[in-house]
């Protein structure tokens, strides 16, 4: 008798869990699911449709737009030159992060790097190039236009 009751309770438990799964699927109506050959396939609801991006955002200078590189270019735009240590302290970053991002800006010729020695210690100085200043000004104008468009 005891074995029979446990089988019955297991069957009831299995049935109730199946019903609760069906009920929860009904609650997920916007992203409905279909069963196809034993696997579930999500059908996107109208709220998940992707619209084409605004063309104004596509022309952002991705090289400058990254947070640390934007900080480097911003700092150099208001200072004639800054040392590696100055930038590191100003941007609260690590040696590795700063050197990687500065190298990307240098490769794009947005900044110029001068390495020298002072009292037998290496000294690295950065300055913004004319191309870097133009790119930064274009980036700022673009961001200002985006902000203006959003506020209208």
N, C-alpha and C positions, 0 to 999 in steps of 0.2 A: 503494500500500500504506500509506504513512504517513497519508494522509487517512482511510483506512478504520479504522486503529487508533485514531486520535484520536476518531472518531465512536463507536467501540465503548466506549472509556474514558469518554466523556461520557455514554453511555447507562447504563453501569454506575454511574457517579458519581450520575446522576439517580435511578436506582433505589435506591441505597444511602441517599441523603438522604431519599427518600420513606419507606423502611423505618424510618429513625431517627426521623422525625417521628411515624410511627405508634406506635413504641415509646414515645416520650416522652408521647404522648397517653394511652397505657395507664397510665403512671405517675401521671397526674393524675386518678385515678379519683374522688376526693371531689367535685370540681367538673367532672364529665363534660361533654364537649362533643358537640353534635350538629351535623351538617352539614344545613343547610336551604337549598336553592336556592343553593348555592355560598358561603354564609356560615356562620360558626361561631356557635353560641348556647350560652352557658354555662347549665348546669343546676345550681342551688345544691345542695351536699351538705348533710347534716343539721347539720354543724358551723357552717354559715353562716346558719342561721335566726335571725332577730332575735326576741328575746322582748320583751314589753311592758316599758317602763321601770318601775322601782320608784316608786310614787306619792310616796314620801318625798323623792325627788330632784327631782321636778317642782316642788315648792313652794319651791325655793331662790330667794332674791332675786337674780336675774341681774344687777341693777344693782350690787349690792355684791360679788358673787362674782368679778368680773373683778379680776385681780391688783392693778393700780395703784389702782383705786377702793377695794379692800379695804384697801390700805396707807394711803390717805388717811383713811378712816373710822377705822381702828385707831389711827393716830397722833393724830387729833383726839379719840378717846374717852379718851385718857389725858392730854391737854393741853387747857387751857381754850381756847386759840387758838394758831394757828401762822401765820407769814407764808408767802408764796409761796416765798421763798428757803429758809426752814427746811424746808418740805415737799420742795422740789426736791432739796436736799442729803440729806435723810433717806431719800428714796425712790430716789435715784440715777437721776433721770429728766431729760428735757429740758423746756424751757419749754413747747413745743408740746404734748407728751404730758400734762403736768400740767394745763395750762389746759383742754384738751379734756375730760379726765376730771373735773376739778373742776366744769366747766360742767354736765356730765350730773348730777352729784350735787346741784348747785345747782338745776337744773331740777326735780329730784324733791323738792326742799326738804329734803334730808338734811343739807346744810351751808348756812351763811349766810356771805356774803362782804361785807367792809367794805373799801372803797377810800378811801385818803386820800393825802396828801402829807406827807413828812417831810424837811425841808431841801431842798425842791424835787424830791425823788425820789418816784416813786409807791410806795405801800406797800399791799399787798393782804394782808388777814388773813382766815383761815378759822376758823370754829368749827362744832361739831356742833350741830344743832338737836335739839329734843326728839323730833321725828319720826325723825330720823336715828339718835338713840340707841336708840329703840325698835326700829327696823328692824335695827340692828346686834346688839342683844341677841337678837332673834328669830333672826337669822342664826346667831349663835353657838350658841344652844340647838339649832337644827336640825342644825348640823354635829356637835355633841356627841352628839346622838341617833343620827346616822348612824354615827359612830365606835363608839358603844356597840353598835349593832346588828351591825356587822361583826365586832366582837370576840367576840360571843356565839356 
